[in-house]
Amino acid sequence: MAEEGYKVTLNVYDLSNGLARQLSTSFLGKPIEAIWHTGVVVYGNEYYFGGGIQSSPAGTTPYGRPLRTVELGVTHIPREVFEDYLRDIAPRYTAETYRLLTHNCNNFSHEVAQFLVGTGAGVPDYILNLPAEVMSSPMGPLIMPMIQNLESTLRANTAPQATQFVPTPASVSAPAPAPAAAPAKREAPAPAPAEKASKEAPSSAPAPAPAADPLGSARGKVQEEVMREFAAIMASGTLRASEAAALAMRRVMERHGDGATMQQG
């Protein structure tokens, strides 16, 4: 083991390039500082999870310049031991196992940091808790189908088909099935006048129809816009699927953010 140890830091990036801070309130209904991505820097390399475990010389990853760097501590674990550890956990960090909300680059960085420095170190909570924060926003339940579609696309590395938003049962009233034709019956004798009057009077007022979901069309439009943008970017063949997904979301956020600004002005 190295006597002096190796410095371990965490590079923190904003995949939205500042747009999350500017547009999250109008898009999600609550402020979000950034869309976080992290990588662990040690032994002169940066290790991160993106379609599998990857490493690049520090400062040369596709994510550009980090927004900030967090000091995690010092490790005495030799590089060879660490990279053996990465090979052991690699089957748990693949394109197929990636989950945007629960098993992403930040979860990888957290596990790796704790292996190198100990359980007292790791990714800050404000980064790890971002998925839960987004999903607890007013728009959270609306974007979940889109997230699931994008995850499937990233795993298959193919462009998605635009899908319609499926409303929850509470937002749609299904028409009642038509009653089956009753078999012919013998004509019943005419009821007494009092009985006939009681049958003609309505028993109760008709139940009011459930209120239509005012966000139903907006949900479908936002989802379709992102899927169309993603498919167009993937068709160009210039970006990886993860980069195309981030760019598609950014373009839609810009459009909706501009619209919200115009409405407020």
C-alpha positions as CSV (number, residue, x, y, z in Angstrom):
1,M,0.0,0.0,0.0
2,A,1.2,3.5,-0.8
3,E,2.6,5.3,2.3
4,E,1.7,8.8,1.3
5,G,-1.6,7.9,-0.3
6,Y,-3.5,9.2,-3.3
7,K,-5.7,12.2,-3.3
8,V,-9.4,11.5,-4.1
9,T,-11.7,14.2,-5.5
10,L,-15.2,14.4,-6.9
11,N,-15.7,16.3,-10.1
12,V,-19.3,17.7,-10.3
13,Y,-20.9,18.8,-13.6
14,D,-24.2,20.4,-14.6
15,L,-25.5,18.6,-17.6
16,S,-28.0,21.3,-18.2
17,N,-25.3,24.0,-18.5
18,G,-27.2,26.3,-16.2
19,L,-30.6,25.8,-17.8
20,A,-32.0,23.8,-14.8
21,R,-31.5,26.8,-12.5
22,Q,-33.1,29.2,-15.0
23,L,-36.1,27.1,-16.1
24,S,-36.8,24.5,-13.5
25,T,-39.4,26.6,-11.6
26,S,-41.5,27.1,-14.7
27,F,-40.9,23.6,-16.1
28,L,-41.1,21.6,-12.8
29,G,-42.9,23.9,-10.5
30,K,-39.9,24.1,-8.1
31,P,-36.3,25.3,-8.3
32,I,-33.6,22.8,-9.2
33,E,-30.0,23.9,-9.1
34,A,-28.6,21.6,-11.8
35,I,-28.8,18.2,-13.5
36,W,-25.8,16.6,-11.7
37,H,-23.2,14.3,-13.2
38,T,-20.1,13.2,-11.1
39,G,-16.9,11.4,-11.6
40,V,-14.2,10.3,-9.1
41,V,-10.7,11.5,-9.8
42,V,-7.8,9.4,-8.4
43,Y,-4.4,8.1,-9.8
44,G,-4.5,10.9,-12.4
45,N,-7.7,9.5,-14.0
46,E,-11.4,10.3,-13.7
47,Y,-13.7,7.2,-13.3
48,Y,-17.4,7.5,-14.1
49,F,-20.5,5.6,-15.2
50,G,-21.7,6.3,-18.7
51,G,-22.9,3.3,-20.7
52,G,-20.5,1.2,-18.5
53,I,-17.6,2.0,-16.2
54,Q,-15.3,4.4,-18.0
55,S,-12.1,6.3,-17.3
56,S,-10.3,9.2,-18.9
57,P,-7.2,11.2,-18.0
58,A,-8.3,13.9,-15.5
59,G,-9.7,16.9,-17.3
60,T,-10.4,15.1,-20.6
61,T,-13.9,13.6,-20.1
62,P,-16.7,14.5,-22.6
63,Y,-18.4,16.6,-19.9
64,G,-16.1,19.5,-20.2
65,R,-15.0,21.6,-17.2
66,P,-16.5,20.6,-13.8
67,L,-18.8,23.1,-12.1
68,R,-17.1,22.4,-8.8
69,T,-14.6,19.9,-7.2
70,V,-15.2,18.2,-3.8
71,E,-12.3,17.0,-1.8
72,L,-13.1,13.4,-0.6
73,G,-9.9,12.5,1.2
74,V,-6.9,10.3,0.7
75,T,-6.8,6.6,-0.2
76,H,-3.9,4.1,0.4
77,I,-5.4,1.5,-1.9
78,P,-3.0,0.8,-4.8
79,R,-4.3,1.5,-8.3
80,E,-4.1,-2.2,-9.3
81,V,-6.4,-3.2,-6.4
82,F,-8.8,-0.4,-7.2
83,E,-9.1,-1.4,-10.9
84,D,-9.6,-5.1,-9.9
85,Y,-12.5,-3.8,-7.8
86,L,-13.9,-2.0,-10.8
87,R,-13.7,-5.2,-12.8
88,D,-15.6,-7.0,-10.1
89,I,-18.5,-4.5,-10.0
90,A,-18.6,-3.9,-13.7
91,P,-21.5,-6.3,-14.3
92,R,-23.6,-4.1,-12.0
93,Y,-22.8,-1.0,-14.0
94,T,-23.7,-1.5,-17.6
95,A,-26.0,0.2,-20.2
96,E,-28.6,-2.5,-19.4
97,T,-28.5,-1.8,-15.6
98,Y,-28.6,2.0,-15.8
99,R,-31.6,3.6,-14.1
100,L,-31.9,7.4,-14.3
101,L,-33.5,7.7,-10.9
102,T,-31.9,4.9,-8.8
103,H,-28.7,3.5,-10.4
104,N,-26.9,6.3,-12.2
105,C,-23.5,8.0,-12.5
106,N,-23.9,9.6,-9.0
107,N,-24.7,6.3,-7.4
108,F,-21.6,4.8,-9.0
109,S,-19.4,7.7,-7.8
110,H,-20.8,7.3,-4.3
111,E,-20.0,3.6,-4.1
112,V,-16.5,4.1,-5.5
113,A,-15.7,7.0,-3.2
114,Q,-16.7,4.9,-0.1
115,F,-14.5,2.0,-1.3
116,L,-11.5,4.4,-1.7
117,V,-11.9,6.6,1.3
118,G,-14.3,4.9,3.7
119,T,-18.0,5.1,4.5
120,G,-17.6,8.6,5.9
121,A,-17.0,9.9,2.4
122,G,-19.1,10.0,-0.7
123,V,-21.3,12.1,-3.0
124,P,-23.1,14.9,-1.2
125,D,-26.7,14.4,-0.4
126,Y,-27.9,17.3,-2.5
127,I,-26.7,15.4,-5.5
128,L,-27.9,11.9,-4.5
129,N,-31.3,13.3,-3.6
130,L,-31.9,15.1,-6.9
131,P,-34.0,12.3,-8.5
132,A,-36.4,12.2,-5.5
133,E,-36.6,16.0,-5.5
134,V,-37.5,16.1,-9.2
135,M,-40.1,13.3,-8.8
136,S,-41.7,15.1,-5.9
137,S,-42.3,18.2,-8.0
138,P,-45.7,18.9,-9.6
139,M,-44.4,17.7,-13.0
140,G,-42.7,14.6,-11.5
141,P,-45.5,12.1,-12.2
142,L,-45.9,13.5,-15.7
143,I,-42.3,13.0,-16.8
144,M,-42.1,9.4,-15.4
145,P,-43.4,7.7,-18.6
146,M,-40.9,9.8,-20.6
147,I,-38.0,8.8,-18.3
148,Q,-38.9,5.1,-18.6
149,N,-39.1,5.4,-22.4
150,L,-35.7,7.1,-22.5
151,E,-34.2,4.5,-20.3
152,S,-35.4,1.7,-22.6
153,T,-34.0,3.6,-25.6
154,L,-30.6,4.1,-23.9
155,R,-30.4,0.4,-23.2
156,A,-31.3,-0.5,-26.7
157,N,-29.3,2.4,-28.2
158,T,-32.1,3.1,-30.7
159,A,-34.3,6.1,-31.3
160,P,-37.7,5.9,-29.6
161,Q,-41.1,6.1,-31.1
162,A,-43.1,9.0,-30.0
163,T,-45.7,7.8,-27.6
164,Q,-49.0,9.3,-26.3
165,F,-49.3,10.2,-22.7
166,V,-51.6,7.7,-20.9
167,P,-53.7,9.5,-18.3
168,T,-54.3,8.1,-14.9
169,P,-57.7,6.5,-14.3
170,A,-58.7,9.5,-12.1
171,S,-58.3,11.9,-15.1
172,V,-60.5,10.0,-17.5
173,S,-64.0,8.7,-17.2
174,A,-64.5,5.5,-19.2
175,P,-67.8,5.2,-21.0
176,A,-70.1,2.6,-19.4
177,P,-70.6,-0.5,-21.5
178,A,-73.8,-0.7,-23.4
179,P,-76.4,-2.9,-21.7
180,A,-77.1,-6.2,-23.4
181,A,-80.5,-6.4,-25.1
182,A,-83.0,-7.9,-22.8
183,P,-85.1,-10.9,-24.0
184,A,-88.7,-10.2,-24.9
185,K,-91.1,-10.5,-22.0
186,R,-94.8,-10.7,-21.7
187,E,-96.4,-7.3,-21.4
188,A,-97.0,-6.6,-17.7
189,P,-100.3,-5.3,-16.6
190,A,-100.6,-1.5,-16.3
191,P,-99.5,-0.2,-12.9
192,A,-101.8,1.6,-10.6
193,P,-101.8,5.4,-11.1
194,A,-99.7,6.1,-7.9
195,E,-97.2,3.4,-8.8
196,K,-96.9,4.7,-12.4
197,A,-96.2,8.2,-11.2
198,S,-93.5,7.1,-8.8
199,K,-91.7,5.2,-11.6
200,E,-91.8,8.1,-13.9
201,A,-90.2,10.5,-11.4
202,P,-86.4,10.4,-11.5
203,S,-84.9,8.7,-8.5
204,S,-82.0,11.1,-8.2
205,A,-80.1,13.8,-10.2
206,P,-77.5,12.5,-12.6
207,A,-74.0,12.4,-11.1
208,P,-71.8,15.3,-12.4
209,A,-69.1,14.3,-14.9
210,P,-65.6,14.2,-13.5
211,A,-63.6,17.3,-14.2
212,A,-61.3,17.0,-17.2
213,D,-57.6,17.0,-16.4
214,P,-56.4,20.5,-17.5
215,L,-52.8,19.3,-17.9
216,G,-53.6,16.2,-20.0
217,S,-52.8,17.7,-23.4
218,A,-49.7,19.6,-22.1
219,R,-48.3,16.3,-20.8
220,G,-48.6,14.6,-24.1
221,K,-47.2,17.5,-26.0
222,V,-44.1,17.8,-23.8
223,Q,-43.4,14.1,-24.0
224,E,-43.9,14.0,-27.8
225,E,-41.6,17.1,-28.2
226,V,-38.8,15.4,-26.3
227,M,-39.2,12.2,-28.2
228,R,-39.2,13.9,-31.6
229,E,-36.1,15.9,-30.7
230,F,-34.3,12.8,-29.4
231,A,-35.2,10.8,-32.6
232,A,-34.0,13.6,-34.8
233,I,-30.7,14.0,-32.9
234,M,-30.1,10.3,-33.0
235,A,-30.8,10.2,-36.7
236,S,-28.0,12.7,-37.3
237,G,-25.5,10.2,-35.9
238,T,-23.4,12.9,-34.3
239,L,-24.1,12.2,-30.6
240,R,-24.3,9.3,-28.2
241,A,-27.7,8.3,-26.9
242,S,-27.1,9.8,-23.4
243,E,-25.9,13.1,-24.9
244,A,-28.8,13.2,-27.4
245,A,-31.3,12.6,-24.5
246,A,-29.8,15.5,-22.5
247,L,-29.8,17.8,-25.6
248,A,-33.4,16.9,-26.5
249,M,-34.6,17.8,-22.9
250,R,-32.6,21.0,-23.0
251,R,-34.2,22.2,-26.2
252,V,-37.7,21.5,-25.0
253,M,-36.9,23.2,-21.7
254,E,-35.6,26.3,-23.6
255,R,-38.8,26.4,-25.7
256,H,-41.1,26.1,-22.7
257,G,-39.0,28.5,-20.7
258,D,-39.2,31.1,-23.4
259,G,-43.0,30.6,-23.6
260,A,-43.3,31.1,-19.9
261,T,-41.3,34.3,-20.0
262,M,-43.4,35.7,-22.8
263,Q,-46.6,34.9,-20.8
264,Q,-45.2,36.7,-17.8
265,G,-44.0,39.7,-19.7
